[in-house]
Amino acid sequence: MAESTFNFNKQEFTEKLIQIIEANLTNELFGVTHLSREMRMSRSSLHRKVKNASGLSVSQFICQVRLKKAQELLKKNATTISEVAYECGFHSVTYFTKCFRDYYGFSPGKVKMQKEKTGTTNLSASPSKQKKWMIASVLLSALLIVLFFTHEMFNFHSFPENKRMEKTIAVLPFKNDSPDSTNAYFINGLMESILNNLSNIKDLSVRSRTSVEKFRTTNKSLMEIAKELEVSYIVEGSGQKYGDEILLNIQLLEANTDNHLFSEQYRREIRDVKDFIDLQSEIALNIVSRIEAEITPEEKQLIDSNPTFSLTALDFFQRGREEYLKYKMNNMNTSALLSAEKNYREALRYDTCYAQAYAALADIQISKKRGSELFLETFLDSVLYFADKAIAYDKKTAEAYAVKGFYYWYRGNRGKAMEEYDNALRFNPHLWQAYRGKGILFLDNDPIQSVEYLQKAASLVSGSDLKIILGEMIIAYLWAGFTEIAKKYNDEALRLFEDSVMYFINLGAIESQQGNAKMAVKYYKKGYISDPDFTNFLWFYHDINRQLGFNYLFAGNYEESLNYFRKWISILEESGEISYNGMQRVAYAFWKNGFTDEADYYFDLQMEHSNNLIKSDHPWSQNLFAYYDRAGINAFRGNKEAAYKDLRIFNQITQVPLWMVSLIKTDPLFENLKEEQDFQHIVKDIESKYRKEHNRMAEQLREMGYN
């Protein structure tokens, strides 16, 4: 590109930039590349001059111009916040709200409210808020407020160019061109090593391996793939391996233009680990250089570091990683899980200090856990053992900290879990598992905060991982009582993944949470027809047989309720899992059908589970639900004093979910207490707490500019 010969001073240069940006204001894709063309200079020259003139990167400068124009329009009070967002090139309203708040220190809604009250507004950005925005502008919006939900607002693949900052990238699965198909694991291992190296760079946003794996065999164009993954750059490659010699062809493409930024061939002999590390490091750093991403000395040191001294250990680790990916893509493939574990253990035979192999084994232990082991002193001890070993040998092993975060959450130590997730993100700022872990951590005590972290995790993945996270975001919104938002998420999940079973299960959950048992049965039955054995041991209202049993019970059809509860119990027994709440519902179904001995057995079993939970630090105990379960059994059996004692403890709950409000009003186990003033007072108190928190969160949404 020929450089512009115009010799602007700083003011003239800045004015010219603003003029060009404002002329393209409504174009959400207008970014660094487009501006450099308009200015007739290279991107690197543009970056230097903008930095010199404003102290900002080009992407930040573009976003700042958009935000200033947005405030002008809001002051005029001529259009809605949604219209202002779109007019200024923010085709995600929630992302606009986030950027606006981070830059100015207040929401766009506050500008409009101030204007409506006084006719003028005196709001302006402070320098500290501008600095905060520079950091926050690379993050996703914390919330997707679906009262103004449109396809573009929700779609994870439609964020504006200034959000991407031209630093979002996907490394597609490499093709194995070797005559020997068994070399595929090596080519894939090299691809994942490059991907992981790029993930260590904070200035980049890199899509996960599971997100890109579905494009291994696809007819989609690179531009279509980039749009679906919502990235600005694509790396694709192919490789051949003959003995110790490897030949790689790597291409880096700019997604919007299909322009090849580089296409290079690498021919190397891999005789030891250093040869492998040098190769993947060279490729990763070439990519970083062409994208003009900033890389710190610490990040470069991570990329150049040797994970093991043994080429054989590395070989087994790569084989294990491929097997584990097969399991991640299909959780029913337990043979792949066991094969992965075997290969990781083989890697440790050749290098007993291999930190990544220990971290991988820790992750596998989570996948192998059984709920029946929850109250054992040794529950998840193997997870902690392997994670600690990984950190002992390499304190920068981010995956090990993330696994420890899960361990401490499951053991009830929320503070320690958050600390470990933060450690993970310190060493890998794009580790989606850590963001997801934080989201789950906050789900039952701050749903809005939960969604913020889950949204960040969702921005880093696609495919099956994204589907899981979307389901958890639906749970968070349901917990807080925003059922319409949950429905919109569910609609979008159906559009993205075409999973009708999960769609109907979520619709059933939405109705069940509101106490609409008959409507819930209708939707759960639709899901059941397609997959009668659908099970989820983590989120109980995704457990289809359990939910059909529960909702038939509350709809008064006790025979059908018992039928589905029997199926649920059978699935639990076959899997070796135990449900630590819900047995009292099974007991009641048996009792209503005249099976008193079976009813007593399951009431006693739930009482045992509740007692154990209360003694433990399990999350179900911390949020006091175990006290509610125990109170119901005591109330049913006529032990009113014990029931009220537990209900008063349960009433100390601060974050009441919607489903609990619906449940306590209609719970048949409390039938003999419902007319008593003490019980009615507790019910009103629970509902009042729910309303207070629901209204507080609704106000948070309104402060962001939504009415």
N, C-alpha and C positions, 0 to 999 in steps of 0.2 A: 504494500500500500504506500503510495506517495505521501510523504509528510506534508501537512499544511504549511504554507510559507507565511501565513498571517502571524504577526508578532504582537499578541495581545499583552497588555499589562494585566495584573491580577484582577482588577475590577472588570475590565472589558472581557477578559477570559471567562470570569464567573457569570457575567451577564449573558454572554453568548451561550454558555452551558444551560442556564436557566431557560433562555428563549427556546432552545432546541427541545429540552425536556418538556416544557409546557406545551409545545406544539404537538408532542406525542403523548400527552398526559393520559388519555383514555386507553392507550395501548399497554396492557398489563405485561406484555413480553418485551417492552422497550427497556433495554439494559445496557451493560457496558459495551458489548460488541456493537450495538446499534449506534450508541453515542460516539464511539471512536470513529465509525464510518462517517457520521454526520460532520464530525470535527476534522476529518481527513488526517487522522494520526493513528499510530499503533496503540494498542491497548496499554502497553507498558509506558509509553510516553504520556498517554492520558492519565494513567494512575499517578505518575510522578507529578504532573502539573496540578492535578486536582488536589493531591495531598499537600503540595506546596501552597496552593491558594486557599485551601479551606481546612486543612488538617484532617480531612475525611477521606475514606476510600471512595471510589467512583460510585459503587453501589449504595453506600451510605448517603452520598451527596444526592443521588437520584431520589432516594426515599425521602430525604429531608425536603426537597423541593415539592414532592407530592404532598407531604404532611402540611407544609406551610400553605399550599394552595387549598388544602382541605379545610384548614382553620378559617381561611378567608371566606370560603363558601358557607361554613357553619355559622359564622358571625352574621352573614346576610340572612340566615334563617330561611332561605328560599326553598331548600329541598330537604329530604329526609337523610338520615345518616347513611342508609344503604345507598342512596343515589349519589351522595358525596363520595363514598368509598369507591364506587364504580367509576365515577367521573374522574377520579384522581388515580385510576389505574390499579386500585386494590380490589381485585375480583374475588376476594374473600373478606367479608365484612368483619369477621372476628379477628383476622390478622391485622386489618386496618385499625381496629379498636386497640389491639395490643400495642402496635407501634405508636399510635397516637398517645396512649397513656404513658408509655415508657419515655417518649420524647418530651411531652409537655407536662407530665406529672398529674394529669387528670384525664377523664374520659371525654370523648366527643359529645356524649350526652350532656355533660356538665356545661359545655359551651352553649348548647341549645337552651338548657334550662336557665342559665345566667342571662342569655339574650331575652328569653321570654319574660323574665322577672324584671329586668332593668332597662331593656332596650339597647344596652351596650354590654360589652365584655372587656375585662381588663386582664385577661389571662395570657400569660406568655411563658415560654420555656426557660428553665434555669439551666446554667451550665452543668450542674451536677446531674440533672435529668438527661441532658444531652449525652453525657458520658455513659450514663446507664443505658440509654437507647442504643449506643454503638454496640454494646454487648448483647442487649436483648433483641436487637433486630434480626439476629440470626436464629432466634428460637421460634418455634411454632406458637400460635395462639393457644392460651391455656384452655380456652373453651370454644365450643361450637354451639352457639345459641340458636336453637332450631326453631324458635318462634318466627324467625325470619329466614328459615332454612330453604335454600334453593340448591339445585344440583351443583352449581359452581361453588357455593359457599362451603359445602361439606367436602366435596371431592378432594381427596388428598393429593390428587395429581393436577390441581389447577391453581397452585399458589403463584403469585406474581414473580417476575424476574428479579425484583429487588430483594425478595425473600431468598431466592436461590443464591444470589451473589455470585453466580457462575461458579460456584464451588461445590455443587452437588454432583455426585458421580456414582455410576454403577459399573462394576466389573462383571461382565457377562461370563458364563461358563466357557472355559477354553475347550476347543475341539481337539480330540486326540487323533492325530493323523498317523500315528505309529501303526505299522502292520500288526503289532501285538496289542490286542485290546486290553490286556492286563496292565498296560502302562497308564491307563486312564487315571488311576488314583494318583500317580505322580504328577501328571499334568494338572489335575484338579487341585492337588496340594500346592503346587506353585501358584495357581490362580488365587487360592484362598490366602496364601501367605501375602501376596501383593495386596489383596483386599484388606487384610488385617493391618498391614503396614499403613495403608492410607487411612484406616479408621483411627490410628493413633494420632492423627494430625487434627488439631482442634479447628483449624481454618477450613477443613473439608467436612462435608456431610456425605457419608458413604452408605449405600444400601447393603443390607445384610446378605449373607450367602443364601439363606432360605428364600429371601425375596427374589433373587435373580435366578435361582435354580430352575424355576418353571419355564424359563426362556431357553433352556438347553436345546429343546426341539420346538421351534416355533416358525410360523410363516410371517410373523409380524415384521414390519420394517423397523429399522433402528429408531426412527422418529416416533413410531407408535410405542415402542418399548420405553423410550425416554419419557414420553408423555404419561404412560401408565405408572412408571416408577417415580415420576416427577423429578427428573434430574437434568442437568445441563450438559453433562459429559458422559460418554459411553466408552468403556475400554473393552475391546474384544481381542481374542487371540487364538492361536492354534499352535500345537507343538508335536514334535516327533522325538522319540527317544530310542537310541540304538546303543545298547550297552551303557557306557558311562557318558556318551555324547548326547546332548540335547540341542534341538533346533527350535527356536520360538519365533513366531511372527506376531507382533503386537501392534495394534492400532488404537489411537486415541482420536475420538471424533467429537466434534461440537454438535450437540443433539439438534438444536434448532435449525442449523444450516446444512448438516451432514458434511461439514467441512473436516477434512483429515488434518489434525494438528501435528500428528507424526505417524509414520508407519515404518517400523524398524524390525530388523531381523537380528536375533541374538543366537550365536552359536557358541556353546560352552561345553567343557568337559567337567562333569560333576564327580570328582574323586574324593571329596570330603565335604563336611558341612559348610565350611567357609565358602566353597565354590557356590553352593546352593544359596547361601545368605547373600553373597555378593551379587548374584544374578537377580534375585527378587528385589534386593535393595536398589540396584541400578535402575531397574524398570520403574519401581515406585517413585524414585527421586526424579526420573525423567518426566513422569506424569505430573508430579508436583510442580516442576519447573515450567512446563508448558501451560499449566493452568494458572500459574503465577500465585500459587497459594503460599502463605507464610508458614514456615516451619521453624520451630525452636530447636536449639541445640539438644535439649532433652528428647524431643521427638525424633530427631535424627539418630540419636544414640539408641533409642528403642528399635528403630528400623534396622540399624547395623548390628544389633546384638545377636549373638549365637544362642539359640534356645537349648542346644545340645552339642556335645562334642562328637557324638556317634551318628554316622550316616545310617547305620542299621536302625538305631532308635528312631531317627527321623522318618525312616521308611515305614516302620510299624505305626508310628503316630499318624502319618498321613492315611494309612489304610484304615486305622480306627476312626479317623475323622470322617472318611467317606461312608463307613458303615453307620456312624451315628447320624449322619445327614439322612440316610435312608430311613432310619427310625423316626427322625424329626418330621419327615415328610409323610410318614404313616406310622402312627403310634401303636398300631396293631402288630407291627413287624418286630416282635420281641427277639427274634433270632438275630436281627441286625444289631439290636441293642447289646446282646450278649457277645456278638462278634466284635463290636466296637470295644467293649470292656476287655476282651481277650487281647486285642491288638495293643491297647494302651498299656496293659500289664507287660506285654512282651517288650514294648518300648522301654519300660523301666528296668527290665532285665539287662539291657545294654547300656542304660544310663540311669543310675539310681537317683540322680539329681535333676531329672528332667521336669521342670516346674509345670510346663504346659500339660504334660501327661497326667500329673497329679491333679491339676485343675479339671481336666476332662473326666477323670475318674470320679471326682467329687460330684460333678454334674450328673454323671450316670447313676450314682447312688440315689440322687433325688428321684430320677425316673423309676428306680427299682423299689422305692419306699412303699410300704403298705400301711394303711390306716390302722390295721390291727396291732401295730407295734407302737402306737402313739404314747401309751403310758409306760412303756419300758424305759428304764434309766438310760439305755443305750440307743434310744430312738434318734436316728440321723447322726449318730456319733461318727460313722464312717465318712459322712459328708464333711464334717468338721475336720476330721483327721487328714483327709486328702487335701482339703483346701489349705489347711495350715502348713502342710508339707510343701505345697506349691509356693506359698508366700515365703517360707523359710529359705527356699532355694532361689527365689526371685521375687523380691518384694513388690515388683511392678506388674505382677500377673493379675490384670484387671478381672478376668473371669473368676478367679478364685475368691476375690472380695465379693463379687455379685452372688456367688453360691453361698458364701457365709451370710450375706444379707438375708437370703431365703431361709437359711438355717435358723437364724435368730428370730425372724418373724414367726416361723412355725413353732418355735419354742417360747414365744410370747415376749421376747425382749425387743420391743419396738425401737427403743433408742439405739441399741447396739446394731440393729438391722439397718437403720438409717445411716449410721456411721460407716458401715461396711459398703453400702451402696454408694455413698459419697466417695469412699476410697476407690471404688471401681471406676467411677467417672473421672476421678483425678488422673488415672493412668490411661483410660480410654474414654474420652468425652462423648463417643458415639455408641456406647454399649447399650443397646436398646433393652437388654434384659434388666439392667440396673434401673432404668426409667420405669419399666413395667413393674419391677419390684416395689419401687416407691409408690406407684399408683395403687397397688394392692394394699400396701401398708396403710394408706390413708382412706381406703374405701369406706370403712365403717365408722370413721370419726370426722372426716372432712371430705365429702364427696367431690366438692369443687376442686380442692387441691389434688384429689385423686385423678380427676379428669385431666388436669394440667399435665401431670406426669405421664399418664397414659397417652395423651395426645402427642407428647414428645416421642414416646416409644413408637407410636404409630407412624410418625414421620420418617422413621428409619427403616421400616420394613414394608413388605407387601406379602401377598399370598397367604398361606395358612397362619403365619404369625400375626398378620394384620387382622385376620378374621377373629382370632382369639382375643386380641386387644379390643376390637370393636365390641365383642360380646361383653367384655369387662367394663367398657364405657357405658354400655346399656345398663349394666348392673348398678353402676355408680349413680346414673341419673334416676333410675327407679328407686334406689335407696333414698334419694333426696326428694322424691315425689314428683319429678318432672316427667310425667308419662308421655306427653306429646313429643318431647325431645327424644325420649327412648324409642318411640315409634319411628321417628324420622331416621335415627341411626339404623334401626332394623331394616327400613326400606332401602337405605343405601347399601347395607351389607348384602341384601338380596341382589341388588343390581350388580354389585362388584363380584360376588362369588356364586350366585345362582344356587345357593344352598337352601332349598325349600324346607328341609327338616328343621334347620336351625331357625329359619324365619318363623315357622309356626310355633316352635318351642318358645321363642322370645315373645310372640304375641300371647301365648298362654301365660307366660310369666307376668306380662304386663297386666293382664286381667286378674290373675290370681293375687298379685300384689295389692290390687284395689278391692279385693274381697268378692270379685265377680266369678264365683266358682263354676257356675254352669257355662259361662262363656269361655273360661279357661279350659274346661274339659273339651269343648268344641275344637279349640286350636291344638291342644296337646294330642287329641285323637288324630288330627290330620298329620301331625308329625309322626305319630306312632305307626300309622299305616305304611309310611315309607321306610321307617327304621324302628322296629319294635324293641330293639335292644340298646337304643341310644342311652349312653350313660356318661355322667360327669361327676366325679367324686369330689371336685373342689367347689363347684357352684351348684347347690342342691336343687335350685329350681330349673336347672337344665337337665335334671335327671328324670327322664320322661315317665318311667313306670312309677317312680315315687310320686311325681306330681299328679299323675292320673289317680293314684290311690288317695292322695291328699284332697284333691278337688272334688272327686266323687264323694268323699266323706263329708265335706262341707256343703255339698249340694244335696245331701240326704240320701244318696244311692249307696247304701252300705255294702250291698252284695258286690257291686262292681268295684267299689273301693277295695274290698278285701282281695278280690281277684288280682288287681294290679299290685297291691302290696305284696302278695305272695310272689309274684314275678320279680319284684324288686329285691326281696329277701334272697331269692334264689340267685340273682346276679351277684349280690354281695358275697354270698357264700362261695360261689364259684371263683370269684376274683381274689378272695382273701381279704377284702376290704371290710371295714366296719363303719357304719354311720353313727356318729356320736350324738346325734339328735334325730328325732323322727320316729323312734321306736314306740313312743307313747301314742302316736297316731295309728300305727299298726295295731297296738294293743286295743285301742278304742274300736277299730274296725272289727277285730275278732270278738270283742265284747258285744257289739251291736248285732252280730250274727250268731250269738249264743255260745261262742267258744270261750268260756270263762277261764279255763286252765291256760289256754294259749294267751289270753289277755293278761292274766297275772304274770306270765313269764316275760312278756315284752314290757309290761309296766316295770317289773323288777329290773329288767335289763337296762331300760332308760334311766331308772333311778341310780343304778350303778355307774352308768356313763356320766350322768350329771354330777354325782359325787366326785368322781375322778377328775372331771373337768374343773370343778370348783377348787380342788386341791392343787391343780396345775396352773401354769401360766399361759395356757392355750388361749388364742384370740377369742374363742367362743365363751371362755370364762371371763376374760377381761371386759368384754362388752356386756356381760351380765346375763346373757341369754340362757346360760345353764341354770341360773336361779329361776327363770321363768318356766323352763321345762320341768324342773323339780316341783315348783309350786303347783303346776297343773295336775301332776300325778297325786300330790297330797290333797288337793282340792277334790279331785274325783273320788278319792278313797275316804273322804270325810275328815281328813286331818287339817281342819281349818287353821288352827294356830300355826302349824308349820307352814301352811300355804301362805298365810299373810306375812309371816316372817320373811320368806323368800321374795314375796311380791314387793315388800317395802325395800329390800335390798335392790331388787331389779329396778325399782322406781328411781334409783339414783342415776340411772342412765341419762346422759346428756344429749347424745345424737340418736334420736329415735327414727328408725326407718319407716317408710310408708307401710310395708308389709306387717310390721308389728302393730300399728294402729288398727289395721283391718283385722288382724288376728285376734287381738285381745277383746274386741267387741263381740266376736262371734264364736270364740273358742268353746266347744262343748264341754271341755274338761272343767270349766269354771261355772257350769250351769247352776250349781247349788250356791254360788256366791253372787250371782248377777244382780239379785234384788237387794243386796246388802249395801248400805251406804259407804262402808269402808272400801269395798271393791269398786263401786261407781266413782269414788273420789280418785282412786288410783288410775282408772281408765281415763278420766277427764284430765288428770295430770299428765299422763303419757301423751294424750292427743294434743294438749297445750304445748308441751315441749316440741313435739313434731312440728306444729304450726309455727312456733317461734323460729325454729331453725330453717324451716322451709321458706318463710318470709324473708329471713335474713339473706339466704342464698338467692332468692328472687331479686332482692334489692341489689345484690352484687351484680346480677345480670343487667338490671336497669341502669346501674351506674356506668356500665359499659356502653350504654346507648340504646338498649332494647327496652321496649315498653310492654 
